[in-house]
């Protein structure tokens, strides 16, 4: 009887250790939710890059000083983080390049994104884009 109890406790301890290890390794459900929120933010940056190009195309190939809605460039473009309300940052770097930034919750999980759009720095959450009309 005692041998059965020891075996049961050993199995329970092994299962518990496996669950804890899995949560530590993956970050658990909270980390998954944070990564999904970051995916939305990254999609927003891609849409803002498209908006910026469209605004420049409409203004004789001049990058805008600031971003704003333009019906001819599409609708429903988020200018701010939908989870925090913090505006996304737009910086016109030159006549031919600009930067868009978002605050990410799990930047280390962002990985390489936007290879066709420009250079993404996951430590700053900034996408730097060259505009080529």
Secondary structure, DSSP 8 states (H G I E B T S, - for coil): -HHHHHHHHHHHHHHHHHHHHHHHHH-HHHHHHHHHHHHHHHHHHHHHHHHHHHHHHHTTT---SS----GGG-S---SB-TTT--B-EEEE-SSSEEEEE---S-GGGT-S--TTT-EEETTTTEEEEE---
